[in-house]
Amino acid sequence: MLDANSPIRPSTWDQNAGGEPQLTVTVGLDDPDAEPVRDADSGSVRVGFTSAAKKDVLVVPVGALLALSEGGYALQRPGGRLLPVETGLFAKGRVEVSGPEISEGLRVVTTS
């Protein structure tokens, strides 16, 4: 059994008949006698998994990325100049960016 802090590796996956990886997760309540859940016999839950996390990275809204015709992405400065960027993780409407001219506090154009 995995707990909430266990890393998920391919060796912990089960293979179903279609060959797709599956992971069995047991969900429990911190306080099963709490009034909102005490008499519940069914309901829906939302489960999220963090597949990767990074600290101390620069992020911009995804709407700030411009796809370049030659491939890759850039950020646009308020004056119109394009700065090529490398992208990293995408999450919650933001994307990790890096590049030689990318630094904290850099002002860029984005969609509203």
C-alpha positions in Angstrom: 0.0 0.0 0.0 1.2 3.5 -0.8 0.7 6.5 1.5 0.1 10.0 0.3 3.8 10.8 0.3 5.0 7.7 -1.5 6.6 8.2 -4.9 4.8 6.4 -7.7 7.2 4.4 -9.9 6.3 2.1 -12.8 7.2 -0.9 -10.6 4.2 0.0 -8.3 1.7 0.0 -11.1 -0.6 -2.8 -11.9 -1.2 -3.8 -15.5 -4.8 -4.3 -16.6 -5.9 -6.4 -19.6 -5.3 -3.5 -22.0 -1.8 -3.0 -20.7 -2.4 0.5 -19.4 -0.8 1.2 -16.0 -3.2 1.4 -13.1 -2.7 2.4 -9.5 -5.0 1.4 -6.8 -5.5 4.1 -4.2 -7.3 3.8 -0.9 -9.0 7.0 0.3 -9.9 7.4 3.9 -11.5 10.2 6.0 -9.6 12.0 8.8 -12.9 12.1 10.8 -15.5 9.6 9.5 -17.8 10.7 12.3 -18.0 14.3 11.2 -21.5 15.5 10.6 -21.2 16.2 6.8 -20.1 12.6 6.1 -21.6 10.6 9.0 -24.8 9.6 7.2 -23.4 9.6 3.7 -23.4 6.3 1.8 -22.0 7.6 -1.4 -20.5 10.7 -3.0 -17.9 12.0 -5.3 -14.3 12.8 -4.5 -11.6 14.7 -6.3 -8.1 13.3 -6.2 -5.1 15.1 -7.5 -1.6 13.8 -8.0 1.6 15.8 -8.3 3.7 14.2 -11.0 6.6 16.6 -10.5 7.5 19.7 -8.5 10.2 22.2 -8.7 11.2 25.1 -6.4 12.8 28.4 -7.3 11.8 28.5 -11.0 10.4 31.4 -13.0 6.9 31.0 -14.2 4.6 33.0 -16.5 0.9 32.6 -17.5 0.6 30.1 -20.3 -1.0 33.0 -22.3 2.4 34.8 -22.4 3.9 32.0 -24.6 4.2 32.7 -28.3 4.7 29.7 -30.6 7.6 30.4 -33.0 7.2 29.4 -36.7 10.7 27.8 -36.5 9.6 25.8 -33.5 9.9 26.5 -29.8 8.4 29.4 -27.8 9.2 33.0 -26.9 8.0 35.7 -24.6 7.2 39.2 -26.0 8.5 42.3 -24.2 6.1 45.3 -24.1 8.1 47.0 -26.9 7.5 44.0 -29.2 10.9 42.2 -28.9 10.7 38.4 -28.7 12.8 36.5 -26.2 13.2 32.7 -26.9 12.5 30.5 -23.9 12.8 26.9 -22.9 9.6 25.6 -21.2 9.4 23.3 -18.3 6.5 22.2 -16.2 2.9 23.4 -16.9 0.5 23.6 -14.0 -2.6 25.7 -13.1 -2.4 28.0 -16.1 1.3 28.7 -15.6 4.5 27.5 -17.3 8.1 27.3 -16.1 10.4 29.3 -18.4 14.1 29.8 -18.7 16.5 31.4 -21.1 19.6 33.6 -21.2 17.6 36.9 -21.0 14.9 35.6 -18.7 15.0 36.9 -15.1 12.8 37.6 -12.2 10.7 40.8 -12.6 10.9 40.7 -16.4 7.8 42.4 -17.9 6.2 40.5 -20.7 3.0 40.7 -22.8 0.2 38.2 -22.0 -3.4 37.5 -23.0 -6.0 39.0 -20.7 
